Amino acid sequence: MATTAAVTTATSSAEPKYGAKFFEGLWRSSGVQGVAFLVVGTVLAGFGPGVGASSESLASYYAANSTRILIATPILGLGILNLMWFASAIRTALSEAGRDGWGASATASSAAFGAIAFVLIAAQAALAYSVAGTGNVSFITGINDLGWAAFVLSALPRAMLIMSGTFGFWRAGIISDRNFTIGVGAVFAGVFASTTWLPGGFWAPDGLYSAVIFPIIGLVWVVAAGRVLAKLPISKNGF
């Protein structure tokens, strides 16, 4: 009996320091890390000129703020990467709970959002690095307007990620009906954000709802989903 107990103890202590438990906890917390990177990067980069801005105002803005925009670029990139890792953690948790379909949706939506986000970050970096000083008026304004249009469309994969996690957690019995209802409200907020095409004001691509309100809703959901994941047992077939 003593020998058996010793073997069991040795086996349980044989878990490597950087094993499944370490990486599972790291990826589950990557949502909070992503939120932190995105907030810091956004504050550092600032909000550029809106839709329809003149080439003169664009050139002036990027010339004056090029250094901090370029510093913010890798920070924003790390934020997007952490959100994609976070979506992978959701996928793993839902797979363990028998809801792999919703987990696959989380992976697909995060990939779509990540692709759009990296293009937006690259476009902003290009303007800050050299494009704004070329004097090519139509090209500069075109990139700026295309960036805002892509940002509005990115609301759909963001809403899909929220939907995947919310419905998947609820169907697995991980969250309550009340939290599910709140999550559904966040999904509708994302769908509404994809309709912000007015030429100006609150419902414009660069308006308060699209540029501030829904992004905050999305980041709050990420933090809340991270708390849900933190309470789940470590996956057997995870990272």
N, C-alpha and C positions, 0 to 999 in steps of 0.2 A: 504493500500500500504506500509506504514511504517513497519507494522508487517511482511508482506511478505519479505521485504528487509532484516529485522533483522533475519528472519529465514534462508534466503539464505546465509547471511554473517556467521551465526553461523554454518551452514552446511559446508561451504567451509573452515572455520577455524578449523573444527573438524578433519581434516586430521591428523593422529598421526605423531609424530616426526619421528618415524622409520617405516613409512608406505611403500606403493608401490613405491612412488617416490624415497625414500631413497635407498631402496634395488635395484631398477632398475638402478639408477645411479652408485651404488657400483659395481654391476655385469658388467655393461657396461665398467667401468674403470678397471676391473680385468685383461684385456689383457695387459695394460700398467704395472700393478702391477706384472703380471706374467713375463713379459720381464725383469723388474728390478730384480726380484728374481733370474731368470735364469742367467742373466749376472753376478750378484754378486756371485752366487754359483759357476759358471763356473770359474770365475777368482780366487776364493778362492781355489777350488779343483785343478785347473790346468788341463793340458792335460796329461793323462797317457801314458805309452808305447803303441806303435802301434801294428798292426797285426803281429804275428810271433815273438814277442819279447821273449827273453829268460827268463827262470824262474828266473835266477839270477838278471836280470835287473828289473823284476816285483817285486821280493821280496825286492830289494833295494829301489825301488821307493815308494812302499806302506809303508815300514818301516819308511822311512824318512819323509813321508808326511801324515801319518795316522791321526794325530790330525786335521789338516786343512781339510782333506777330510771328516772326521766325522762331523766337524762343518758345512761343506757345505751341507751335506746330507739333513737335514731338510729344509734348504733354497731352495735347488733344488726341494724338494718335494712340498713346498709351491708354487713354480713357476708353477709346473705342475697342481696343484689344481686350481690355478687362471686361467690358460688357459682353463681348463675344465669348470669352471664357465663362462668364457668368451664365450665359445661355446654355453652354455645354453642361454646366453643373445642374441646371434645371432639367435638361434632357436626361441626364443620368438618374436624377431623383425620380422623375416621372416614369422612366423605364423600369426602375426598381419597384415602383408602385403599380406597374401593369398598365400604364397609360402612355405607351411609347409613341402613339400617334400624335398626341399633343406635344411630346418631347421633340419629335421630328419637326413639327411646325415651329417650335422655338428655335431650333437650329437653322431652319430655312429663313425665317424672318430676320434673325440676327445677321446672317450672311448677306441678305439683301440690304439691310440697313448699313452694315459695315462697308459694303462696296460703295454705296452712295456717300457715306460720311467721309471715307478716305478721298474720294474725288473732290468733295467740297473743301477738305483741308488742303489738298494739293493745289486747287485753284486759288485759294486764298494765299498760300505760300508763294505761288508763281507771281501773283500780282505784287506781293510785297517784295519779292526778290528782284524782279526785273521788268515784268510786263508793263507795270504802270508808268515806267519811264520811257517806253518806246514811242509814245505819241500816236499809236494806232487807236484812234477814238472808237471805232466800231467794235474792234476786238475787245477792248477794255470793258466797255459797257455791256457787250454781249456776254462775257464771262460772268460779270456781276449779276446780270438778270437771270442767266441760266443757273447760277448758284442758288439764288432765292427760289427759283422754280423747283429745282431738285430738292431743296430743303423742305418745301411744302409737300412734295410727293413722298418724302421719307417718313411722313407721318403715318402712312399706311403700314409699312413693315414694323414701325414702332408700335402701332396699335395691335398688329398681329402678334408681336412678341408678348405684349401684355395679355392678350386674349389666350395665347397658348399656355402661359404660366397660370393665369387665373382659372381657366376652365380645367386645365390638367390637375391643379391642386384640389379643386373642388370635387371633380369626378373621383379623385383618389381618396377623398375624405380627409384631406390634410387641412383645409381651411373651412371656416364656418360659412353658413349661408349669408350672413351679414357682410363678411369680408368679400365673398363672391360678388355680391351686389355692388360693393364699392369698386371692385375690379372691373365689372362690366361697365360701370360709369366711366372709368378711365379709358376703356376701349372705345366707347362712343365719343369721348373727347378727342381721341386720335383720329377717328373717322371725320369728325367735324373739322379738325385742323387741316385735313387734306382738301377742304373746299374753300380755303381762304385766298380767293383770287380777286378780290375787289381792288381797284386801282389805288386805294389809299385808305387810311384809317384803321380801326380796330380789326377788321377782317381782311386786311391786306397780307400778302406774303411776309412782309416785314412788320406787320402789325403786332399789337400786344398779345393777341391770342396765339398766333402761330409762333412768334419768336420768344415769348416768355411763359405764358400760362400753361400751354400743353407740355413744353419741355420740363417745367417744374413738376407737373403731374407725373410725367414719365420717370423722372429721377426719384420722386417720392415712392413710386411703385417699386422701383428697383431695390430701394432700401428696405421696403416692407417685405418684398419677396426674399431678400437676403436673410431677414430675420426668420422667415418661415423655414428656409433651407437649413439654417443653423440649428434648428430644433430637431431635425430629422436624424435618424441613425446613419452611420457611415455605410455607404453602398458597398455591396460585396464585389460588384463588377465595375467599379468606378475607375477613378484615375490611378 
